[in-house]
């Protein structure tokens, strides 16, 4: 008998379709599913609710902040998860990942640092603005 992981279902309130491109920041509540391209930051309205899902076709060029994050696509920017983050086999992240709980599947790629943070510190210590010099 093979072990089969139970997948939790999440209500999706907002969908960025695969043929869509959004330029600008997204502030979401509930569930956000991205199959297209987002050029901007993604931020949860509430620190204790909400999930953002980046599908295998999805791309985000900016940072992502939220309590629960599932990535199977591409992210060019830092990711801040105050709760859980799941990196599926197709995940490709070019940036740092700040997490409380992390699940990473074989094949996921992070080109940056993995930084563990306690839940109370995750929201308090993450910078509100990241400035790069170069």
N, C-alpha and C positions, 0 to 999 in steps of 0.2 A: 504494500500500500504506500503510495507516494504521499509525502507531506504537501499539503496545499494551504497556502497562506490565505486567511480570510481577509478580503479587501473591504474596508469600510466605505460606505457610500456617503457622499457629501453633496449637499444641495448646491447647485451652481446658479448663482444669481446673475453673473455677467460672463459673456463669452466673447473673446476676440477670435473671430473665425480665421481659418487658414489663408484666406485671400485678403485679409485686412491688415492695415498698418496704422498704428496709433503713434503720433508724435506728441509727446507731453507726458506729464505725470498722471498716474492712476491712483486714486484713493478709493479703496474697496472695503465693502462690508459683506459678510457672508462668504460665498464661494466665487472665485474668479478663475476661469479656465482660459488659457492662452494657447491658441494654435497658430496664430499669425505672428506679426512683428510688433514689438513695443519699443520705441525709442524714448525712454524716459524712466523715471523711478516708479516703483510700485510699493505702496504703503497701505497697511491695514488701518482702518479707522479705529478699531478696538484692539487692545493688546491681548485679550483673552478669547477672542472668537475669530473665526474666518480661516479660510484656506486659499492658497493660490497654487494652481496646478499649471506647470509648463509642459505641454505635450511634446512628443518627439519632433513635431514640426514647428514648435514655438521657439521664438528668439526674443530675448530681452537685452537691450543695450542700456543698462542703468542698474541701480541697486534695487534689491528687493528686501522689504521689511514686513514681517508678519509672524503670527503665532505658529502657524502650521504651513509648511511649504513642501510641495512635491515637484521634483524637477526630473524630466526625461528629455529635455531639449537643451538649448544653448543659452548661457547667460554670460554677458560681458559686463561684469560689475560685481560688487560685494553683495553677499547674501546674509541677512540677519534673521534668524529664527528664534523667537523667544520661547517656543515650545519644541515642536519636532520638525525635523527636516528629513525627507526621504530623497535620496539620489538614486534614480533608476539607472539601468544599464546604458541608456542613451544620453545621460546627463554629461554636459561639457560646460564647466564653469571656469572662466578666466577672471579670477578675483578671489578674495578671501571669503571663507564661510564661517560665520559666528553662530554657534548652535548650543542648545541645551541637551537635546537628545538627537542622535544622528543614526540613520540607517542608510548604508551605502552598499549598493549591489555591484557585483563584479562587472566591470566595463565602464563604470562611472569614472569621470575624469575631473580632477580639480587642479587647476594651475594657479595655486595660491596657497595660503595657509588655512588649516582647520583649527579654529580657536574655540575651545569649550568654555562656556560661561554658565554660571548658575542662573536659575530663572529670575531671581530678583535683580541680579547684576546685568542680565542681558538687555533689559530695556533701559536701565539707568546709565550704563557705561558705554553704550554704542554711540558713536558720534552722530550728531545731527547733520553735519556737513563734512564731507571728505575733501580735503584740498591736496592736490598732487603738485609737486614741483618737479620740474624736469628740464 
